[in-house]
Amino acid sequence: MTETAPSGPSGRTAGGPVVVRTPAELRRALAGAGRVGLVPTMGALHGGHRSLMRLAREQADSVVVSVFVNPLQFGPNEDLDRYPRDLPGDTALCGEEDVDVVFAPEAATMYPLPQMVTVDAGAMGERLEGASRPGHFTGVLTVVTKLFNLVRPDFAVFGAKDAQQIALVRRLVADLNLPVEIVGAPTLRDPDGLASSSRNVFLDTAQRTSALALSRALRAGAEAAPAGAEAVREAARAVLDEAAGATPPVELDYLALVDPATFADAPADHRGEAVLAVAARVGTTRLIDNVSVTLAERDPR
């Protein structure tokens, strides 16, 4: 008689994660799940997502990865239809990382009616990414709130590459008294320095070479941090100005040095922690990146 592999708290076997599509299936899969960690994603999973799953695995009895391309956070001229989708590949990757449950709902499941009630991201949600993508963070915070209500995780893991997003999610949890711990994971970079992103698959060889200017600019800015805020901006801007003349060019959307608590511009006399953030388009692909810097007094000597 063949023995059946023991089931975990989610009901999965050693063959891989259970894939669920509806809230009812999700509830059944998480019966007796213990401490639950959630990794919210839009799929097209890569090494950066693996690092989030591994961090969740260290702290959870059961790990849930949501795979949902959220239409509410895409503008009318953005790449919703073009965004990469590969649920079989995503499920296989989750299996390699010992994920218990993959929650992959359809849009009609998450939004059975036109979404009338949303979560307003406030002033911080109108800056940087919010200014470039109006309504984006309202869509993000709305779907995150829905996922928290559906999964009911003890904690959720977000990547630091989306620094403004994780800052807003932390504020969402604090302002609305949501019983979820937010865990930040460091940005994972490819060996050449490019921040891991699902959109990197759209870059050809020449575009990828141009895109490396983003991480170079951030590195140059961080190295200038001891000289103050303006020096950080100038050092990063110099790299991006040069990249604007590359082939193909790096078309800058924004470069900003901001207060990590509000994402408002850091004044010239700002001291302590700050975030240097950049967004740019290479070809038809829009990329974002950031780095934390510590600003100190300029040495008067």
C-alpha positions as CSV (number, residue, x, y, z in Angstrom):
1,M,0.0,0.0,0.0
2,T,1.4,3.4,-1.0
3,E,1.8,5.9,1.8
4,T,0.5,9.4,1.3
5,A,2.8,12.3,2.1
6,P,1.8,14.0,5.3
7,S,-0.3,17.2,4.8
8,G,0.8,20.5,6.3
9,P,-1.6,22.9,8.0
10,S,-2.8,24.1,4.7
11,G,-3.8,20.7,3.4
12,R,-1.1,20.6,0.8
13,T,1.1,17.5,0.2
14,A,4.8,17.3,-0.6
15,G,3.9,17.7,-4.3
16,G,3.7,21.4,-4.0
17,P,1.4,24.2,-2.9
18,V,-2.4,24.0,-3.2
19,V,-3.7,26.6,-5.7
20,V,-7.0,28.2,-4.7
21,R,-9.1,30.6,-6.7
22,T,-11.9,31.7,-4.3
23,P,-12.3,33.0,-0.8
24,A,-14.1,29.7,0.2
25,E,-11.3,27.6,-1.1
26,L,-8.8,29.9,0.7
27,R,-10.6,29.5,4.0
28,R,-10.6,25.7,3.6
29,A,-6.9,25.6,2.7
30,L,-6.0,27.7,5.8
31,A,-7.9,25.8,8.3
32,G,-5.5,25.0,11.2
33,A,-2.7,26.9,9.4
34,G,-1.1,28.3,12.5
35,R,1.0,31.5,12.0
36,V,0.3,32.7,8.5
37,G,2.7,34.8,6.4
38,L,1.5,36.5,3.2
39,V,3.6,37.5,0.2
40,P,1.4,39.6,-2.1
41,T,2.5,39.6,-5.7
42,M,1.3,40.2,-9.2
43,G,2.9,37.1,-10.5
44,A,5.7,36.7,-13.1
45,L,7.8,35.6,-10.1
46,H,11.5,36.0,-10.0
47,G,14.5,35.9,-7.6
48,G,13.3,38.9,-5.7
49,H,10.0,37.2,-4.9
50,R,12.0,34.1,-3.9
51,S,13.7,36.2,-1.2
52,L,10.4,37.4,0.1
53,M,9.1,33.8,0.3
54,R,12.2,32.6,2.1
55,L,11.9,35.4,4.7
56,A,8.2,34.5,5.2
57,R,9.1,30.8,5.5
58,E,11.5,31.6,8.3
59,Q,8.7,33.1,10.4
60,A,5.5,31.3,9.4
61,D,3.8,27.9,9.9
62,S,2.0,28.5,6.6
63,V,3.1,30.7,3.7
64,V,0.5,32.1,1.3
65,V,1.6,33.8,-2.0
66,S,-1.1,35.8,-3.7
67,V,-0.8,36.0,-7.5
68,F,-3.2,38.7,-8.8
69,V,-2.6,41.4,-11.5
70,N,-4.7,44.1,-9.9
71,P,-6.5,46.2,-12.5
72,L,-7.3,48.9,-9.9
73,Q,-3.7,50.0,-9.7
74,F,-3.2,50.4,-13.5
75,G,-4.0,53.6,-15.3
76,P,-5.8,53.7,-18.7
77,N,-2.5,54.1,-20.6
78,E,-0.5,51.6,-18.6
79,D,0.6,48.0,-19.3
80,L,-2.2,46.0,-17.7
81,D,-2.7,43.8,-20.7
82,R,1.0,43.5,-21.4
83,Y,2.0,42.7,-17.8
84,P,3.5,39.1,-17.8
85,R,1.4,36.3,-16.6
86,D,2.6,32.7,-16.0
87,L,0.6,30.9,-13.3
88,P,2.0,27.4,-14.0
89,G,5.6,28.8,-13.7
90,D,4.7,30.9,-10.7
91,T,3.2,27.8,-9.0
92,A,6.3,25.7,-9.7
93,L,8.6,28.4,-8.3
94,C,6.4,28.6,-5.2
95,G,6.8,24.8,-4.8
96,E,10.5,25.2,-4.9
97,E,10.3,27.7,-2.0
98,D,8.1,25.5,0.1
99,V,5.0,27.7,-0.2
100,D,1.8,26.2,1.2
101,V,-0.9,28.1,-0.6
102,V,-1.0,30.0,-3.9
103,F,-4.1,32.3,-4.0
104,A,-4.8,33.2,-7.6
105,P,-8.2,34.8,-7.9
106,E,-9.8,36.1,-11.0
107,A,-10.5,39.8,-11.3
108,A,-14.2,39.1,-11.1
109,T,-13.6,37.3,-7.8
110,M,-11.8,40.2,-6.2
111,Y,-14.1,42.8,-7.8
112,P,-17.5,41.2,-8.2
113,L,-19.1,44.7,-8.4
114,P,-17.6,47.9,-9.7
115,Q,-15.4,49.0,-6.8
116,M,-17.2,51.9,-5.2
117,V,-15.4,52.0,-1.8
118,T,-11.6,52.4,-2.0
119,V,-8.8,53.3,0.3
120,D,-7.5,56.8,-0.2
121,A,-3.7,56.9,-0.1
122,G,-3.7,60.6,1.1
123,A,-1.0,63.1,0.4
124,M,1.9,60.6,0.4
125,G,0.1,58.7,-2.3
126,E,0.1,61.7,-4.6
127,R,3.9,62.1,-4.6
128,L,6.5,60.4,-6.9
129,E,4.8,57.2,-8.2
130,G,1.5,58.7,-7.3
131,A,2.1,61.8,-9.3
132,S,3.3,59.8,-12.3
133,R,0.5,57.3,-11.9
134,P,-2.6,59.0,-10.6
135,G,-4.8,56.7,-8.6
136,H,-2.1,53.9,-8.5
137,F,-1.7,53.8,-4.7
138,T,-5.5,53.9,-4.1
139,G,-5.6,50.7,-6.2
140,V,-2.7,49.2,-4.3
141,L,-4.0,50.0,-0.8
142,T,-7.5,48.8,-1.7
143,V,-6.3,45.4,-3.0
144,V,-3.9,45.0,-0.1
145,T,-6.8,45.6,2.4
146,K,-8.9,43.1,0.6
147,L,-6.1,40.5,0.7
148,F,-5.5,41.1,4.4
149,N,-9.2,40.6,5.0
150,L,-9.3,37.4,2.9
151,V,-6.1,35.8,4.0
152,R,-6.0,37.2,7.6
153,P,-2.2,36.8,7.8
154,D,-0.2,37.4,11.0
155,F,2.4,39.2,8.9
156,A,3.0,40.2,5.3
157,V,6.3,40.6,3.5
158,F,6.9,43.4,1.0
159,G,10.1,44.2,-0.9
160,A,12.1,47.4,-0.3
161,K,12.3,48.1,-4.1
162,D,8.8,49.5,-3.9
163,A,9.8,51.8,-1.0
164,Q,6.9,54.2,-1.3
165,Q,4.5,51.3,-1.5
166,I,5.8,49.7,1.7
167,A,5.7,53.1,3.5
168,L,2.1,53.5,2.5
169,V,1.2,50.0,3.6
170,R,2.8,50.5,7.0
171,R,0.7,53.7,7.3
172,L,-2.4,51.8,6.2
173,V,-1.9,49.3,8.9
174,A,-1.2,52.0,11.6
175,D,-4.1,54.3,10.6
176,L,-6.7,51.6,10.2
177,N,-5.6,49.4,13.2
178,L,-5.1,46.4,11.0
179,P,-3.8,43.3,12.9
180,V,-1.0,42.6,10.5
181,E,2.8,43.0,11.0
182,I,4.5,44.4,7.9
183,V,8.0,42.9,7.2
184,G,10.3,44.6,4.8
185,A,12.8,42.7,2.7
186,P,15.9,44.1,1.1
187,T,16.0,44.8,-2.6
188,L,17.4,41.9,-4.5
189,R,19.7,42.8,-7.4
190,D,21.0,40.8,-10.3
191,P,24.8,40.4,-10.6
192,D,25.0,43.5,-12.8
193,G,23.2,45.6,-10.2
194,L,19.8,45.9,-11.8
195,A,17.0,45.6,-9.3
196,S,15.0,42.4,-9.8
197,S,11.6,43.2,-11.5
198,S,9.0,41.3,-13.4
199,R,9.3,44.0,-16.1
200,N,13.0,43.2,-16.7
201,V,11.9,40.5,-19.2
202,F,10.8,43.3,-21.6
203,L,14.4,44.7,-21.8
204,D,16.6,43.6,-24.7
205,T,20.4,43.5,-24.3
206,A,21.0,47.1,-25.2
207,Q,18.1,48.4,-23.1
208,R,19.3,46.4,-20.1
209,T,22.7,48.0,-20.5
210,S,21.2,51.4,-20.5
211,A,18.9,50.6,-17.5
212,L,22.0,49.9,-15.4
213,A,22.3,53.7,-15.1
214,L,19.6,53.7,-12.5
215,S,21.6,51.6,-10.0
216,R,24.8,53.5,-10.8
217,A,23.0,56.8,-10.1
218,L,21.7,55.6,-6.8
219,R,25.2,54.3,-5.8
220,A,26.7,57.7,-6.8
221,G,24.1,59.5,-4.7
222,A,24.7,57.3,-1.7
223,E,28.4,57.8,-1.9
224,A,27.8,61.6,-1.7
225,A,25.6,61.4,1.4
226,P,28.3,62.6,3.8
227,A,28.3,65.9,1.9
228,G,24.5,66.5,2.3
229,A,21.3,66.4,0.4
230,E,22.2,68.6,-2.5
231,A,25.4,66.7,-3.1
232,V,23.4,63.4,-3.2
233,R,21.0,64.8,-5.8
234,E,23.8,66.3,-7.9
235,A,25.8,63.1,-8.0
236,A,22.8,61.0,-9.0
237,R,21.6,63.5,-11.5
238,A,25.0,63.6,-13.3
239,V,24.8,59.8,-14.0
240,L,21.3,60.1,-15.3
241,D,22.1,63.1,-17.5
242,E,24.8,61.1,-19.2
243,A,22.4,58.1,-19.6
244,A,19.9,60.4,-21.3
245,G,22.3,60.5,-24.3
246,A,22.9,56.7,-24.4
247,T,21.5,54.4,-27.0
248,P,18.8,53.6,-26.2
249,P,18.3,56.6,-23.9
250,V,17.2,56.5,-20.3
251,E,14.1,58.8,-20.1
252,L,13.9,60.1,-16.6
253,D,10.5,60.3,-14.9
254,Y,11.7,61.5,-11.5
255,L,14.8,61.5,-9.3
256,A,14.0,62.5,-5.7
257,L,15.5,62.5,-2.3
258,V,12.7,62.2,0.2
259,D,11.9,61.8,3.9
260,P,11.1,58.1,4.4
261,A,8.1,58.8,6.7
262,T,6.3,61.1,4.3
263,F,8.0,60.9,0.9
264,A,8.1,64.7,0.8
265,D,11.3,66.2,-0.7
266,A,14.1,66.3,1.8
267,P,15.3,69.9,2.4
268,A,18.9,70.9,1.9
269,D,19.5,70.8,5.7
270,H,17.9,67.3,6.1
271,R,19.8,65.1,8.5
272,G,19.5,61.4,9.2
273,E,17.7,58.8,7.1
274,A,16.4,59.6,3.6
275,V,15.4,57.6,0.5
276,L,16.9,58.4,-2.9
277,A,14.3,57.2,-5.5
278,V,14.3,57.1,-9.3
279,A,11.9,56.1,-12.0
280,A,12.7,56.0,-15.7
281,R,11.7,54.5,-19.0
282,V,14.0,52.5,-21.2
283,G,12.3,51.8,-24.5
284,T,8.7,51.0,-23.5
285,T,9.6,49.6,-20.1
286,R,9.2,51.7,-17.0
287,L,11.6,50.9,-14.1
288,I,11.8,52.1,-10.5
289,D,14.6,51.7,-7.9
290,N,15.7,53.3,-4.7
291,V,18.3,53.3,-2.0
292,S,18.4,54.4,1.7
293,V,21.0,57.0,2.6
294,T,22.1,58.6,5.8
295,L,22.7,62.3,5.5
296,A,25.3,63.9,7.8
297,E,26.6,67.4,8.4
298,R,29.1,68.7,5.9
299,D,32.6,68.7,7.4
300,P,33.4,72.5,7.7
301,R,37.2,71.9,7.2
